Amino acid sequence: MIRARFKTDPNDPRPVNWPIKHPYWVTGCSGANATIVAYADDEAEIMRNWPDAEEIDVMDDVDTYTYTSRFPKPDWFQG
């Protein structure tokens, strides 16, 4: 599993598929894009859920989710 950061549409940064398998967070928005941090099985999963994703940066290859005060467990996420 990967933890990645990428940019997407600032007007609607939600994934196009729902529900999704792993948690994600919108970490910022500007006029040009929204920045997302998401866990995924691979980059292909990111592209299936956010087909307009750009500048994908795989930050970590991980075995588990890490939640913090900045990245709390999303209320919708059952994992």
BAFI-3210 file (N, C-alpha, C; in Angstrom, 3 decimals, decimal comma, padded with zeros to 6 digits):
// residues 79
n [1|2|3|4|5|6|7|8|9|10|11|12|13|14|15|16|17|18|19|20|21|22|23|24|25|26|27|28|29|30|31|32|33|34|35|36|37|38|39|40|41|42|43|44|45|46|47|48|49|50|51|52|53|54|55|56|57|58|59|60|61|62|63|64|65|66|67|68|69|70|71|72|73|74|75|76|77|78|79]
n.u [000,863|000,429|001,181|000,233|000,633|-001,167|-002,453|-005,640|-008,922|-010,019|-012,644|-014,191|-012,933|-013,454|-013,358|-014,204|-015,374|-017,325|-018,118|-014,654|-011,614|-009,525|-008,459|-008,581|-007,529|-008,311|-005,912|-005,410|-006,474|-006,421|-006,852|-006,113|-005,872|-006,660|-005,061|-004,442|-004,021|-003,627|-004,203|-003,557|-003,760|-002,031|-000,627|-002,349|-004,836|-005,298|-005,614|-007,940|-009,813|-009,471|-009,472|-008,451|-006,127|-002,976|000,584|001,426|002,857|004,452|004,783|005,324|005,780|003,718|002,481|000,381|-002,214|-001,546|-002,670|-003,050|-003,126|-003,340|-004,098|-006,621|-008,550|-010,942|-014,433|-016,210|-014,782|-014,450|-012,400]
n.v [-001,171|002,284|005,653|008,673|011,937|014,312|016,429|017,798|018,577|021,655|022,413|020,186|017,949|015,345|011,698|009,897|007,438|005,608|003,668|004,160|002,264|002,992|005,528|009,143|012,618|016,053|018,354|020,954|023,836|025,765|028,345|027,018|024,250|021,354|019,842|016,530|013,955|010,564|007,115|004,165|001,174|001,233|003,429|003,226|002,770|005,253|006,782|005,615|006,458|009,230|010,501|012,823|013,349|014,838|015,281|013,170|012,087|009,604|009,102|007,252|003,721|001,597|-000,477|-000,145|002,174|005,498|007,626|011,025|014,194|016,000|014,348|012,822|009,829|009,392|010,057|008,600|006,349|002,905|001,105]
n.w [000,000|-000,654|000,395|-000,750|-002,259|-004,136|-006,786|-007,644|-009,027|-007,778|-007,391|-006,923|-005,130|-004,396|-004,547|-007,588|-007,398|-005,034|-002,218|-001,235|-000,884|000,878|003,293|002,788|002,593|002,147|001,893|001,303|-000,600|-003,538|-005,994|-008,289|-007,801|-005,736|-002,988|-002,216|000,180|000,204|000,947|-000,904|-002,924|-005,081|-007,628|-009,800|-008,621|-007,448|-009,782|-010,792|-008,919|-008,787|-011,600|-012,719|-011,380|-010,739|-010,724|-008,961|-006,029|-004,535|-001,266|000,750|001,217|002,748|005,509|007,240|008,273|009,345|011,702|012,665|014,430|012,380|010,294|010,952|011,656|009,188|009,613|007,999|007,324|007,631|008,124]
ca.u [000,000|001,186|000,630|000,632|000,099|-001,388|-003,327|-006,851|-009,875|-010,356|-014,094|-014,765|-011,795|-013,870|-013,128|-015,344|-015,964|-017,650|-017,054|-013,300|-011,009|-008,570|-008,768|-007,933|-007,770|-008,020|-004,993|-005,346|-007,110|-006,103|-007,653|-005,681|-006,012|-006,768|-004,031|-004,998|-003,162|-004,462|-003,652|-004,081|-002,965|-001,005|-000,974|-003,502|-006,042|-005,491|-006,137|-009,343|-010,658|-009,290|-008,919|-007,775|-004,979|-001,727|001,746|001,349|004,114|004,335|005,611|005,689|005,240|003,361|001,676|-000,770|-002,559|-001,089|-003,540|-002,452|-004,058|-003,544|-004,725|-007,404|-009,342|-012,193|-015,655|-016,842|-013,927|-014,755|-011,212]
ca.v [000,000|003,532|006,914|009,586|013,301|014,686|017,582|017,485|019,675|022,330|022,595|018,944|017,042|014,016|010,625|009,640|006,168|005,589|003,985|003,798|001,259|003,569|006,913|010,270|013,925|017,255|019,072|022,353|024,226|027,071|028,542|026,135|022,824|020,869|018,862|015,360|012,891|009,370|005,769|003,397|-000,021|001,623|004,646|002,945|002,978|006,710|007,254|005,157|007,247|010,636|010,438|014,071|013,531|015,282|015,420|012,151|011,888|008,513|009,497|006,100|002,383|001,314|-001,658|000,253|003,594|006,295|008,777|012,066|015,311|016,598|013,333|011,935|008,803|009,993|009,506|007,663|005,198|001,775|000,246]
ca.w [000,000|-000,711|000,878|-001,819|-002,322|-005,527|-007,016|-008,398|-009,237|-006,527|-007,275|-006,391|-004,948|-003,936|-005,518|-008,463|-006,952|-003,601|-001,267|-001,627|-000,006|001,830|003,667|002,115|003,183|001,367|002,777|000,939|-001,854|-004,095|-007,193|-009,364|-007,503|-004,355|-002,661|-001,545|000,688|000,184|000,916|-002,044|-003,208|-006,043|-008,360|-010,660|-007,806|-007,356|-011,064|-010,924|-008,018|-009,144|-012,953|-013,061|-010,485|-011,356|-009,841|-007,910|-005,312|-003,570|-000,136|001,569|000,994|004,145|005,824|008,039|008,265|010,477|011,938|013,502|014,603|011,064|009,458|011,825|010,966|008,695|010,207|007,053|007,071|008,517|008,257]
c.u [000,904|000,433|001,158|-000,012|-000,066|-002,330|-004,495|-007,739|-010,249|-011,863|-014,796|-013,649|-012,167|-013,545|-014,380|-016,032|-016,237|-018,421|-015,690|-012,685|-010,180|-008,935|-008,006|-008,299|-007,505|-007,161|-004,855|-006,045|-006,605|-006,983|-007,338|-005,912|-006,271|-005,653|-004,655|-003,843|-004,058|-003,619|-004,301|-003,220|-001,797|-001,468|-002,176|-004,812|-006,328|-006,114|-007,570|-010,269|-010,591|-008,683|-008,182|-006,568|-003,731|-000,646|001,675|002,740|003,888|005,319|006,128|005,094|004,985|002,539|000,397|-001,027|-001,957|-001,999|-002,842|-003,494|-004,314|-004,279|-005,510|-008,159|-010,642|-013,419|-016,300|-016,057|-014,148|-013,536|-010,464]
c.v [001,226|004,654|007,952|010,950|013,629|015,870|017,154|018,726|020,345|022,504|021,361|017,905|015,639|012,951|010,380|008,317|006,245|004,344|003,604|002,936|001,861|005,014|007,939|011,554|015,001|018,118|020,540|022,596|025,598|027,241|027,534|024,658|022,582|019,858|017,776|014,511|011,672|008,111|005,056|002,149|000,315|002,893|004,436|003,137|004,465|007,225|006,769|006,037|008,746|010,685|011,706|014,345|013,894|015,337|014,440|011,922|010,785|008,798|008,303|004,833|001,852|000,040|-001,308|001,752|004,248|007,505|009,736|013,161|016,011|015,654|012,358|010,889|009,462|009,294|008,438|006,356|004,108|000,890|000,422]
c.w [000,000|-000,007|-000,101|-001,659|-003,807|-005,589|-007,881|-008,473|-007,912|-006,318|-006,728|-006,243|-004,472|-004,981|-006,356|-008,133|-005,453|-003,290|-001,834|-000,539|001,125|002,148|002,828|002,842|002,144|002,278|002,438|-000,384|-002,252|-005,330|-008,282|-009,074|-006,025|-004,164|-001,816|-001,005|000,814|000,309|-000,267|-002,211|-004,134|-006,762|-009,273|-009,891|-007,627|-008,643|-011,315|-010,084|-008,286|-010,541|-013,383|-012,164|-011,283|-010,292|-008,665|-007,344|-004,283|-002,452|000,646|000,994|002,402|004,272|006,566|007,865|009,498|010,572|012,889|013,707|013,266|010,121|010,349|011,001|010,493|009,296|009,316|006,925|008,102|008,800|009,535]
res [m|i|r|a|r|f|k|t|d|p|n|d|p|r|p|v|n|w|p|i|k|h|p|y|w|v|t|g|c|s|g|a|n|a|t|i|v|a|y|a|d|d|e|a|e|i|m|r|n|w|p|d|a|e|e|i|d|v|m|d|d|v|d|t|y|t|y|t|s|r|f|p|k|p|d|w|f|q|g]
***
